Amino acid sequence: MLSSSSSILKTVSLRSGRNWIRHGTVTTAAAAATATTTNIRHGTFIKRTFSFPAPKLFDYDTIVKNLKVEDAIESVEQAFGALSKGKVDVPMPMHIGIEESAEAGPGDCHIKGGYVFGAKTFTVKLACVSFYKNLERGLPPGSGVFVIVDAATGAPLAICQENRAMTDLRTGAAGAVAMKYTTPLEGNTIGFIGCGAIARNMARAAAAVRPQFQGVAYGLAGADEFAAQMSEELGLPFTVAESAKDLCAQSNVIFTQTTGANTVVELDWLKPGTTIIASGSDQPTKQEIPNNVLKASKYIADLVKQTSKVGELRGPIQAGIMTEEDVYAELGDLVNGKPGREGDELIVVDLTGTGAQDAAIGQVAWEKLNNI
Ligand SMILES: NC(=O)c1ccc[n+]([C@@H]2O[C@H](COP(=O)([O-])OP(=O)(O)OC[C@H]3O[C@@H](n4cnc5c(N)ncnc54)[C@H](O)[C@@H]3O)[C@@H](O)[C@H]2O)c1
């Protein structure tokens, strides 16, 4: 018996186990949150009511106030481990180009998602970037939401108006995982080339896994402000380098997070035993690390299928001096036990940002925000 007399009736096949043999009758109102239906299963009539609550909405301020990079590290580390075992579904990102017109754009919308097998939630992320005309409106050029979905029911649980904050956190968390497996426990001097939003999350993440270090900053802009802010926030010494070369001479760990228009280090600037954690390149137009540095390194990718297209690995592959065979490991392989740092080799960790990290931060966000 149907609850809504105005509903149009139709018969559908319901998937059951391996067979498509069961039939039921649903209302078109099933597309809405609530409906009642009567299914016929092996001749038995089963009355079933289904109803999903509306997803919770978490605004930007709530997210920023309650989520820290430290919250995400363990979950992101586990997600990398699962990723390298093939236990994360990370579809290729989708892109919608918003052409400039009197009514719209210009701008870009990127849609990414991921599911770590066995997790309670999966995540779909919508990031709008490069809406430069917003500046004339007094608005930022970027915005975005994460939709966190119940993996058992497929029902959206939450919409997080994160405007990039959750992406920055999961990127910092990946930096922490890279540090954990490729740097000494103590005595690190960490250089930050590029001193913007990602650099701040990398510094916080580094402090979560290596609580004592000396920081050195270099950027085309904002290095003084970055050094002062991080020093106060983390209670660690930060200085500003005169040049990228000067920074390399002082540092055994180098985080690069520039906009990727130019390479920012040179091979003969680097000390033995240096770890470079590069995250600025996430598009095929960007490159921060020169091909000869990559070739000379023990090269570790977050996800080879991405770094070979939009990360640092793209450059040396195109130049014909490296192939995917030259990849030492994916970051998740280190999580799963492959040795990271073994001696004074040069290590480059190439972070392009994966759907596994998005899925991980989505799960963390749901656990934390749902309980406040
Ligand atoms: N890998 C990932 O998962 C991931 C995630 C988010 C953003 N990103 C990328 O990270 C990069 C940085 O993002 P952001 O939000 O911190 O940007 P931002 O604009 O806040 O900061 C970039 C900084 O780099 C500096 N810079 C640019 N070119 C430089 C150069 N040649 N030498 C020294 N400093 C230079 C700028 O002065 C600025 O301080 C972008 O390319 C962004 O697309 C990557």
The ligand as an ORCA input file, in Angstrom:
! r2SCAN-3c Opt
* xyz 0 1
  N      49.516     19.488     -2.976
  C      48.380     19.798     -2.415
  O      47.680     18.948     -1.854
  C      47.944     21.237     -2.431
  C      46.818     21.645     -1.717
  C      46.470     22.977     -1.729
  C      47.231     23.893     -2.459
  N      48.308     23.453     -3.163
  C      49.182     24.364     -3.924
  O      50.163     24.879     -3.040
  C      50.640     26.122     -3.539
  C      50.654     27.149     -2.423
  O      49.328     27.372     -1.978
  P      49.035     28.517     -0.914
  O      47.584     28.504     -0.675
  O      49.945     28.394      0.238
  O      49.406     29.809     -1.763
  P      49.711     31.262     -1.231
  O      49.477     32.170     -2.380
  O      49.021     31.495      0.058
  O      51.289     31.208     -0.931
  C      52.233     31.022     -1.936
  C      53.535     31.667     -1.465
  O      54.579     31.313     -2.344
  C      55.385     32.468     -2.561
  N      56.119     32.269     -3.810
  C      55.619     32.177     -5.061
  N      56.633     31.923     -5.933
  C      57.771     31.858     -5.210
  C      59.135     31.619     -5.527
  N      59.524     31.387     -6.766
  N      60.026     31.615     -4.525
  C      59.651     31.847     -3.248
  N      58.374     32.069     -2.887
  C      57.439     32.078     -3.863
  C      54.425     33.629     -2.546
  O      55.086     34.825     -2.244
  C      53.476     33.194     -1.425
  O      53.939     33.597     -0.159
  C      49.720     26.483     -4.717
  O      50.382     26.168     -5.917
  C      48.517     25.589     -4.502
  O      47.837     25.305     -5.693
  C      48.684     22.155     -3.149
*
